[in-house]
Amino acid sequence: QSRSGERLFDLGLGPIARAFCAASSKTDQADIAQVLAAHGPDGFAAAWLRHRRLAWAADLLPSSLVPESLR
């Protein structure tokens, strides 16, 4: 427990999972909206990973999941 009485836990997520699962702040939500508007649903995963400075992870996505504009 934290000093304020809140429970603390660790999900053991790696950087890729955190990029998607831990993006819940207002800033993250605004960034998600911008990336989605710019790249659409088909290009979101690769564009979001690049936005989160995880280009190496975006490069691991199968080419069928990455629009040509992001390759």
JOURLIN-V166774 format. One record per run of one state. SS is the DSSP state (~ for helix, > for strand, _ for the rest). FROM is the first residue (numbers start at 0). TO is the last residue. If there is no record, write none. Layout:
SS&FROM&TO, SS&FROM&TO
This chain:
_&0&13, ~&14&20, _&21&24, ~&25&50, _&51&53, ~&54&57, _&58&61, ~&62&64, _&65&66, ~&67&69, _&70&70
